């Protein structure tokens, strides 16, 4: 039964790819006329089809992202803006930020946006290498924060510093939420990051997030710090990247130390095809055995018109003791196809 479902799923993917391959890219139009400043309109639309062998096996089609991007210039060479909305889930407005460029080689960003935390978080979601974010990002990512960030760029070194509302503590689940619309305490979270660019195509990042969430139950703040480093080497025909993040959370009753990492590589097979592989590992508590999670991912990307019209195929094996309560085995095999268009 599982094999038959997987074969039918692959046949559907093959039919879709054959249908779209003859298409030709369309030349982009420039800008929109507005009452003040300039306005550019963009979009990110992604739909997936997934086969999973968990339990009785299943196939699912899903709209992953349907986003509109508004950006432009308010004052030439001085003030820009960026707004991003999401039509698939709430909240509808994801990002709304102003970008000030009054200091040479420096941007000051104010509003709600993705902090420059980790390798993938600041990235355009239409330019990701795989369908899913790395496992370690799903565990530590700050996602969208309201605050202030400054980033200075030079030829060899970039420096980022920021202050944000920070993690929000959910007293019902005991989890920390990296999304915020406002603050629930007087403390703030702080970000410091340094990126070094010693060679063409190579970037190495080192960063720390000092978090101070508020525990409403115990009426006090506690520490939630994250430290990490990453690298990416981008060549014309291949890339190699990796990241390690460690977390230390000091709750009222206990301390929790955890960490995770990923390593990945990709190579161009032809001008429009790319073959990729990634290994993810995460240990949710260093003091406890048998609570690790591992993902093995192999991917094939086809760019019909660069990233603007692109197709992904990922085969993912997830191995985790955490699955034991939800599926019949500690392994899950997923075959995921995604079609995207961006403008």
C-alpha positions as CSV (number, residue, x, y, z in Angstrom):
1,X,0.0,0.0,0.0
2,X,2.8,2.5,0.9
3,X,4.8,1.6,-2.2
4,X,1.7,2.1,-4.4
5,X,0.9,5.5,-2.9
6,X,4.5,6.6,-3.4
7,X,4.5,5.5,-7.1
8,X,1.2,7.3,-7.8
9,X,2.6,10.4,-6.1
10,X,5.8,10.3,-8.2
11,X,3.7,9.9,-11.4
12,X,1.8,13.0,-10.6
13,X,5.0,15.0,-10.0
14,X,6.4,13.8,-13.4
15,X,3.2,14.9,-15.2
16,X,3.4,18.3,-13.6
17,X,7.1,18.8,-14.6
18,X,6.5,17.7,-18.2
19,X,3.6,20.1,-18.4
20,X,5.5,23.1,-17.3
21,X,8.9,22.5,-19.0
22,X,8.0,24.1,-22.4
23,X,7.0,27.4,-20.8
24,X,9.0,30.5,-21.5
25,X,9.8,33.3,-18.9
26,X,8.1,36.6,-19.2
27,X,10.0,39.9,-19.0
28,X,9.3,41.8,-15.7
29,X,7.8,45.2,-15.6
30,X,9.3,48.0,-13.5
31,X,7.7,49.8,-10.6
32,X,4.3,51.3,-9.9
33,X,3.2,55.0,-10.0
34,X,2.2,56.2,-6.5
35,X,1.4,59.5,-4.9
36,X,4.7,59.8,-2.9
37,X,8.0,58.0,-3.3
38,X,8.3,54.8,-5.3
39,X,6.5,51.4,-5.0
40,X,7.5,48.0,-6.1
41,X,5.1,45.0,-5.8
42,X,6.3,41.5,-5.5
43,X,4.9,38.1,-4.6
44,X,5.8,34.6,-3.3
45,X,3.4,31.8,-4.0
46,X,4.2,28.2,-3.1
47,X,2.1,25.0,-3.2
48,X,3.2,21.6,-2.0
49,X,2.2,17.9,-2.4
50,X,3.5,15.5,0.2
51,X,3.5,11.8,0.7
52,X,4.2,10.4,4.2
53,X,4.5,6.8,5.3
54,X,3.5,7.7,8.9
55,X,0.9,5.4,10.3
56,X,-1.4,4.4,7.4
57,X,0.4,6.6,4.9
58,X,-1.1,9.7,3.4
59,X,-0.9,12.2,0.5
60,X,-1.7,15.9,1.0
61,X,-1.7,18.9,-1.2
62,X,-1.3,22.3,0.6
63,X,-0.8,26.0,-0.1
64,X,2.4,26.8,1.7
65,X,2.8,30.5,1.1
66,X,0.8,33.3,-0.6
67,X,2.6,36.5,0.1
68,X,2.5,40.0,-1.3
69,X,5.6,42.2,-0.9
70,X,5.5,46.0,-1.0
71,X,8.7,47.9,-1.1
72,X,10.0,51.3,-2.2
73,X,11.8,54.5,-1.5
74,X,10.4,57.4,0.5
75,X,13.4,59.7,0.4
76,X,16.1,58.9,-2.2
77,X,19.2,57.4,-0.8
78,X,17.9,58.0,2.7
79,X,14.6,56.2,3.7
80,X,13.1,53.0,2.3
81,X,10.2,50.8,3.4
82,X,9.2,47.1,3.2
83,X,5.8,45.4,3.9
84,X,5.1,41.7,3.6
85,X,1.6,40.1,3.9
86,X,0.5,36.5,4.2
87,X,-2.7,35.2,2.8
88,X,-2.5,31.6,4.0
89,X,-2.5,32.1,7.7
90,X,-2.8,34.9,10.3
91,X,-1.4,37.3,11.1
92,X,-2.0,38.8,7.6
93,X,0.8,41.4,8.0
94,X,4.1,39.8,8.6
95,X,6.6,42.6,8.1
96,X,6.4,46.3,8.3
97,X,9.7,48.2,8.5
98,X,11.4,51.4,7.7
99,X,15.0,51.4,6.6
100,X,17.2,54.5,7.2
101,X,20.5,55.0,5.4
102,X,21.9,58.3,6.8
103,X,25.2,56.7,8.0
104,X,27.7,55.5,5.3
105,X,27.6,51.7,4.8
106,X,25.0,51.4,7.5
107,X,21.3,50.6,7.6
108,X,19.1,51.2,10.6
109,X,15.9,49.2,10.5
110,X,12.8,50.0,12.7
111,X,9.5,48.1,12.9
112,X,8.5,44.4,12.7
113,X,10.8,42.2,10.7
114,X,13.1,39.1,10.7
115,X,16.2,39.9,12.8
116,X,19.6,39.0,11.3
117,X,19.7,35.8,13.4
118,X,21.0,32.5,12.0
119,X,22.0,31.7,8.4
120,X,18.5,31.4,6.8
121,X,16.2,33.7,8.8
122,X,16.9,36.9,6.9
123,X,16.6,35.1,3.6
124,X,13.9,35.6,0.9
125,X,11.6,32.6,1.2
126,X,11.6,32.2,-2.5
127,X,15.4,31.7,-2.5
128,X,15.7,28.9,0.0
129,X,17.7,25.8,-1.0
130,X,15.3,23.3,0.4
131,X,11.5,23.2,0.9
132,X,11.8,23.3,4.7
133,X,14.0,25.4,6.9
134,X,16.8,23.5,8.7
135,X,15.6,21.7,11.8
136,X,17.7,23.8,14.1
137,X,16.1,27.0,12.8
138,X,12.6,25.6,13.6
139,X,13.8,25.2,17.2
140,X,15.5,28.5,17.8
141,X,14.4,31.0,15.2
142,X,13.2,34.3,16.5
143,X,11.0,34.8,13.4
144,X,9.4,38.2,13.4
145,X,10.4,40.7,16.1
146,X,9.4,44.3,16.8
147,X,12.4,46.4,17.5
148,X,15.5,48.3,16.2
149,X,18.4,46.8,14.3
150,X,21.5,48.4,12.8
151,X,23.8,46.7,10.3
152,X,27.1,48.0,9.0
153,X,28.8,46.4,6.0
154,X,32.4,46.7,4.8
155,X,34.4,44.7,2.3
156,X,35.5,42.1,4.8
157,X,33.3,42.5,7.9
158,X,29.6,43.0,8.6
159,X,28.4,44.0,12.1
160,X,24.8,43.7,13.3
161,X,23.3,44.9,16.6
162,X,19.7,45.0,17.7
163,X,17.2,45.4,20.5
164,X,13.8,43.7,20.4
165,X,10.8,42.9,22.4
166,X,12.1,39.3,22.4
167,X,10.7,35.9,23.3
168,X,7.2,35.7,24.6
169,X,6.5,32.9,27.2
170,X,3.4,30.8,26.9
171,X,2.5,29.8,30.4
172,X,0.0,27.2,29.2
173,X,2.5,25.2,27.1
174,X,5.7,26.4,28.7
175,X,7.1,27.2,25.2
176,X,8.9,30.3,24.0
177,X,7.4,32.1,21.0
178,X,9.7,34.0,18.7
179,X,6.9,36.0,17.1
180,X,5.7,39.2,18.8
181,X,3.4,42.2,18.2
182,X,4.1,43.9,21.5
183,X,5.9,43.4,24.8
184,X,4.7,41.8,28.0
185,X,7.5,43.1,30.3
186,X,10.0,45.9,30.7
187,X,13.0,43.8,29.7
188,X,14.3,43.5,26.2
189,X,16.2,41.0,24.1
190,X,19.6,41.9,22.4
191,X,21.3,40.6,19.3
192,X,24.9,40.9,18.3
193,X,26.4,39.4,15.2
194,X,29.7,39.6,13.3
195,X,30.1,38.2,9.7
196,X,33.6,37.8,8.2
197,X,34.2,37.5,4.5
198,X,37.8,36.4,4.0
199,X,37.4,35.0,0.5
200,X,35.2,35.6,-2.5
201,X,32.0,33.6,-1.9
202,X,32.8,32.7,1.7
203,X,31.0,34.1,4.7
204,X,31.4,33.1,8.3
205,X,29.0,34.3,11.0
206,X,29.2,34.4,14.8
207,X,26.3,35.7,16.8
208,X,24.5,35.7,20.2
209,X,20.9,36.4,21.3
210,X,20.5,37.5,24.9
211,X,16.8,36.8,25.8
212,X,14.8,37.9,28.8
213,X,11.3,36.4,28.6
214,X,8.7,37.1,31.3
215,X,7.1,34.3,33.3
216,X,3.7,35.5,34.3
217,X,3.1,32.5,36.6
218,X,6.1,33.3,38.8
219,X,6.1,37.0,38.1
220,X,9.7,37.3,37.1
221,X,12.0,37.3,34.1
222,X,14.3,34.5,33.2
223,X,17.2,34.0,30.8
224,X,17.0,32.5,27.3
225,X,20.3,32.9,25.5
226,X,21.2,31.5,22.1
227,X,24.7,31.4,20.6
228,X,25.8,30.1,17.2
229,X,28.0,30.3,14.2
230,X,27.5,29.5,10.5
231,X,29.2,29.5,7.2
232,X,28.4,29.4,3.5
233,X,30.7,29.1,0.6
234,X,29.0,29.9,-2.7
235,X,30.7,28.9,-6.0
236,X,29.2,29.2,-9.5
237,X,28.6,25.4,-9.7
238,X,28.2,24.4,-6.0
239,X,27.8,25.5,-2.5
240,X,28.6,24.2,1.0
241,X,26.9,25.6,4.2
242,X,26.4,24.7,7.9
243,X,25.3,26.1,11.2
244,X,25.5,25.3,14.9
245,X,23.3,26.8,17.6
246,X,23.3,26.2,21.3
247,X,20.6,27.4,23.8
248,X,20.6,27.9,27.5
249,X,17.3,28.6,29.2
250,X,17.2,29.2,33.0
251,X,13.6,28.6,34.1
252,X,12.4,29.1,37.7
253,X,12.5,25.4,38.4
254,X,15.3,24.1,36.1
255,X,18.0,24.9,33.5
256,X,17.6,23.6,30.0
257,X,20.7,23.2,27.8
258,X,20.2,22.1,24.2
259,X,21.9,22.4,20.8
260,X,21.6,21.5,17.1
261,X,23.3,21.8,13.8
262,X,23.0,21.1,10.1
263,X,25.5,20.6,7.2
264,X,24.5,20.8,3.6
265,X,25.9,20.9,0.0
266,X,24.5,21.5,-3.4
267,X,25.8,21.1,-6.9
268,X,24.6,22.3,-10.3
269,X,23.9,19.3,-12.6
270,X,23.1,21.5,-15.6
271,X,22.3,25.1,-16.0
272,X,18.8,24.7,-14.5
273,X,19.1,21.7,-12.2
274,X,20.6,21.4,-8.7
275,X,21.2,18.3,-6.6
276,X,21.3,18.9,-2.8
277,X,21.8,17.0,0.4
278,X,21.4,18.1,4.1
279,X,21.8,16.5,7.5
280,X,20.1,18.0,10.5
281,X,20.6,17.1,14.2
282,X,18.9,18.4,17.3
283,X,19.3,17.4,21.0
284,X,16.5,19.0,23.0
285,X,18.1,18.3,26.4
286,X,21.8,17.6,26.8
287,X,21.1,16.0,30.2
288,X,18.7,13.4,28.9
289,X,19.5,10.4,26.6
290,X,17.3,9.2,23.7
291,X,15.7,12.6,22.9
292,X,17.6,13.5,19.7
293,X,16.1,14.2,16.4
294,X,17.7,13.7,13.0
295,X,16.7,14.6,9.4
296,X,18.2,13.3,6.2
297,X,17.2,15.3,3.1
298,X,18.0,14.8,-0.5
299,X,16.7,17.4,-2.9
300,X,16.4,18.2,-6.6
301,X,15.6,21.7,-7.8
302,X,14.6,22.7,-11.3
303,X,14.7,26.4,-12.2
304,X,12.4,27.1,-15.2
305,X,13.1,30.9,-14.9
306,X,15.7,31.3,-12.1
307,X,13.9,31.4,-8.7
308,X,10.9,33.2,-10.2
309,X,9.5,29.9,-11.5
310,X,11.0,27.0,-9.7
311,X,10.2,23.4,-8.7
312,X,11.5,21.4,-5.7
313,X,11.6,17.7,-4.9
314,X,12.7,16.7,-1.4
315,X,13.0,13.2,0.0
316,X,13.2,13.4,3.8
317,X,13.8,10.7,6.4
318,X,13.0,11.9,10.0
319,X,14.3,9.9,12.9
320,X,13.3,10.8,16.4
321,X,12.4,9.2,19.7
322,X,9.8,12.0,20.0
323,X,7.7,10.4,17.3
324,X,7.0,7.3,19.4
325,X,3.8,8.6,20.8
326,X,2.4,9.7,17.4
327,X,3.3,7.1,14.8
328,X,4.0,3.4,14.6
329,X,7.8,3.8,14.3
330,X,10.5,6.2,15.2
331,X,11.0,7.0,11.5
332,X,9.0,8.9,9.0
333,X,9.7,9.1,5.3
334,X,8.4,12.1,3.4
335,X,8.4,12.8,-0.3
336,X,7.6,16.5,-0.9
337,X,7.1,18.4,-4.2
338,X,6.8,22.2,-4.3
339,X,6.0,24.6,-7.1
340,X,6.7,28.2,-6.7
341,X,6.4,31.5,-8.6
342,X,7.8,34.8,-7.4
343,X,7.7,38.2,-8.9
